[in-house]
Amino acid sequence: MAAEREAAEAVADLDARKAECLAQMSGAGSASPAQFMAACRWMQWAEAERGERNAALARARAAAMAERDAARPVFGRVAVLSKLSGKKPGG
């Protein structure tokens, strides 16, 4: 879960920085061509980085789902056994 949260936060942070860069580029009428080109290069890098971070997020979510699916039968068995024994699960 922590890896999933970190990956999601990284994607959101990159999106916020990208939006800030776009706002600066559109609002700066006096930007030099060099500044504009640097911003464009950074945007290209940010898109590639976002793709990598989205892939990491997808892997983390898939791992969490696999762990949850693996744990589901165990919890089901505990619930059935507790009903058969008349005890509360975990008690």
N, C-alpha and C positions, 0 to 999 in steps of 0.2 A: 504494500500500500504506500509506503514511503517513497519508493522509486516512482510509482505512478504519480504521486502528488508532486514530486520534484520535477518530473518531466513535463507535467501540465503547467507548472509555474514557469518553467524555462520557456515554453512555447508562448505563454501569455506575456512574459517579459519581453521576448523578442518582438512580438506583435506590437506591443506598446512603443518600443523603441523605433520600430519601423514607421508607425503612424506619426510619431514625433518628427522623424526625418522627413517624411512626406510633407508634413505641415510646414517645416522650415524651408523646404525646397519650393513649395508653392507660394509662400509668403515673402520670400526673399527675391525681390526684383533686381537687387544689386549684386546677386551672387556671381562670382567670376566663373568662367568656363571650367577652370580647374576645380573649383568647389563643387560645381554641378557634376563633373565627371567623377570626383571622389565619392559623392553621395550616390551616384548611380552604381559604382563598383561596390559600395557598401551594401546597397539594396540587393545586388546580385548575390553577394556573400550571405546576406541575411536570409534570402529565400532558400539557398542551399542548406544553410544551418537549420532553418525551420523544418525542412524536409527530414533532416537527420534526427532532430528532436521529436518530430511527430512519429518517426519510425520507432524511436526509443519508447515513446509513450504507448504506442500500439503493442510493443513487446511486453511492457510492464503490465498493461491491461490484460493481455492474453495469459501471462503468467498468473496473475491474480485470479482470473476466471478458472484456469486449470486447477489452482490450489483449492478454490471454492468447490469446484466439481468433485475433486478428490476427497474433500472433507464431508461432503453431503451424505454419502452412505454411512459414514461413521456416526454422524449425529442422528441419522435415522435409526440405526441399530440401538443407540443409547436410549432413544425415546421409546422404542418397542420394548426393550428389556426393562426399562423403568415402569412401563405400563403393566408388563407381566408380573413384575415383582411388587407392584403397588407403591413404589417409591417415586419421589420427584426426581427428575434428571438433575444431576449435580448435587443432590442432597443426601 
